[in-house]
Amino acid sequence: MKLVIAEKNIAAQKIAQLLADGKPKTDKVYNTQVYRFTVSGEDWVSMGLAGHILAPDFPDEILFDKKQGWYSVSDDGEVLPADVPDGLARPPYATKRKPFLANGINIKGWKVESLPYLTWAPIVKKPAEKEIIRVLKNLAKKADHVIIATDFDREGELIGSDALSCVREVAPDVPTSRARYSALIKGEVTAAFDNLVELDQDLADAGESRQYIDLIWGAVLTRYLTLARFGGFGNVRSAGRVQTPTLALVVERERERMAFVPEDYWQIRGMAAAKDAEFKIGHATARFTDKAAAETAFAHVEHATTGTVTSVAKRSRKQQPPTPFNTTSLQAAAAAEGISPARTMRIAESLYMSGFISYPRVDNTVYPRTLDLAGIVDGLASNSPALRPVCKKVLAGPMKPTRGKTETTDHPPIHPTGQGDPETLDGGQKKLYMLIARRFLATLMGPATIENTKLAIDVAGEPFTASGDVLVDAGFREAYPYGLKRDEQLPALAEGDTVDVRDIALEAKQTEPPARYSQGRLVQEMEKRGLGTKSTRASIIERLYTVKYLKNDPIEPSQLGMAIIDALHEFAPRITTPEMTAELDEDMTHVAEGQDTQDHVVEHSRALLAGLLDTLIEHKDDLGDAIADAVTADARVGACPKCGKDLVMKTSAKTRGSFIGCMGWPDCDVTYPVPSGVKVSPLEGEAAVCPECGAPRIKCQPFRQKAYEMCVNPKCPTNFEPDIVVGECRACAEAGRHGELVAHKSEKSGKRFIRCTNYDECGTSYPLPARGKLSATGEVCEHCGAPIVVVETARGPWRICVNMDCPGKEKKAAGGARGRGRGGAKKASGAKKTTAKRSAKK
């Protein structure tokens, strides 16, 4: 039997489908799916690993013995030597309080005193997926050949190497091979398994070096920042070797914006018309820096009604087609279309696993000669009617692909495979797939031709100009319209023609500070500075948002993010610079190329960190104070209307829910509830204070919905909603009494619900959507007898049965599942499983 080990279950299934003589059989080993099939009469089985099955970690303690020095003991009893510098104190210690032990140091608990020792602690690999390892070993015992078929990059090679180490524990002599492919399609996978190679241990060691170095830096710096000031929002202060200098880039740009001194300038602009067409005109001096000169020129033209064309100049320019997508350029292009880099990579991974695109983590921007470009275009024409006309033009030739600056031999640039029906993809998948497919076609087409027309116009003796661009030959733009400006057609005018002039105005303006980074632009800057890899940059940015160091897009640093970078820059500036991170990344590249060893580069990184840590520990309290002030500033939503102190976002220790409370507590007991399921941010200026009650107003951003603003005070008149009778209580009617169902908004919590006037007796209550004007219909649900109401939303009226457990909703959900096929069940409206409360009283 041949055992194929893939990175994920879906890849194992796809490989089985592509290699099998017939249809693979899905089986289970313990509780894990595997796929059994035959190739030329030989039994094969494939399984997926769910990513890394071994995770690096530290032991709980570092011990010291006079004979053997510093060491740790793994869970299975293996002695691990630790190269702790002689400068660190050894036992016996003067105190027995943790982290100090009679014979060493405890590094499991988060203590500042243990951080210098943690820097030099040995690293052990622990099982991260015990069930999968169990299945892997079970199948390896029965295999006569093992084939590693994980993704071909540092990460994939490391995952394969870890799997192989588990195989060797039970089958030390079984032959092993490596299959490398760039797309999960028939031709690629078949060729990979026909041309098996050896696993690249240097590449795996480079991946493991990164894993170890990031663990050491992340653990030490995160613990340090957290211990420097524990408390407030997001108690754990995350930091890392790449994460921190990336944050520093954003903070540096924000500091530039804050230091920017705007300069005044003036513009004279207006409108002109001729031959039934209107167009914009502006003074030939695009920016007046002298106000007097601007006012003098404006005085000449203020009352002008006509102008004379003094010259007409036309010039054509060629816009060259784009280069093929690599990971960074794909993330930047997708970000411009509203898809964040992290989401881009998640979607790209799913498209790759489904066989729609090639491997999405690449640096290469040059198509290899072996890539069947025409075959891919032909496949796109067959499977995508929307692209068929463009595909036919591409196939008609000449087909000359563009070339980027980076050429590697591991994977081709990101491209569609030409297989699969795009209509089966969901919204985000289809949007990204069409971006990739259109970019691929554009790289095979000719340049676009844009004609620029520039008019010079005399208006009352002052020179004005007008400019217009027209796409005269679409070229690659027929396939790739992204970022294309709308045509600005000027009327056909000749020298000496007269045009009508109106609405000429003198506009006072100021120069703008440097623009903030968009997520796509930050990914490009990270690549330029050597921060992270194609596989990690998106997740690093996402992590910075998660720990509340970044906010919004374009990206702004939070007060906490700025405070951490400012403090680190003062006490340990090298941590915040890209140079040290790039130096360590270069070390790892040398490991991949076989020019250095894993042990050497990891020890080098430990030495760099140790050299910074002493100063950081010395200034722990200074950094802690900066963090505390920043946390309060980030959490502030306004001033308390009762005592004037700051109102801040807080987290309940009991419920872990968020609320707004006064910093003057316990002397001031002002608190306000916060809407659930929304991202809350304060407003600025006059909008920040409610004109009715003086409480702060906030901006609430629901997930993938339109943001709204509200006063935080539930008792404020702006939040008041009158009670509405929506029907009669069915439970009360069955008990022989009359009860009305009333829609009510709580003044305490701000939540809306429907409750019976006899609630204490019947217990009937239904939840309502948090927002939207509510109106009764007088109708009841045919399935459960609960009231039918209408809720007005941004998308229009929403007619619902208020009973979340209505049998009709279950039927609707089941029908949606049948109707949607591969897409899965369609959510019924109000999909929360909140039950209507029924009293047990008779």
Beta strands, then each sheet from edge to edge (+ up, - down):
strand 1: 2-6
strand 2: 25-29
strand 3: 32-39
strand 4: 42-48
strand 5: 54-57
strand 6: 61-65
strand 7: 69-73
strand 8: 79-81
strand 9: 100-101
strand 10: 104-106
strand 11: 124-127
strand 12: 145-149
strand 13: 176-178
strand 14: 264-274
strand 15: 277-283
strand 16: 306-319
strand 17: 448-459
strand 18: 462-473
strand 19: 498-510
strand 20: 550-551
strand 21: 556-557
strand 22: 636-639
strand 23: 646-651
strand 24: 658-662
strand 25: 671-673
strand 26: 678-682
strand 27: 697-702
strand 28: 708-711
strand 29: 724-728
strand 30: 740-745
strand 31: 752-756
strand 32: 765-767
strand 33: 773-780
strand 34: 787-793
strand 35: 796-801
sheet 1: 2+ 3- 4+ 1+ 12+ 13+
sheet 2: 5+ 11-
sheet 3: 8+ 7- 6+ 10- 9+
sheet 4: 14+ 15- 18+ 17- 16+ 19- 14+
sheet 5: 20+ 21-
sheet 6: 22+ 23- 24+ 25-
sheet 7: 26+ 27- 28+
sheet 8: 29+ 30- 31+ 32-
sheet 9: 33+ 34- 35+
end
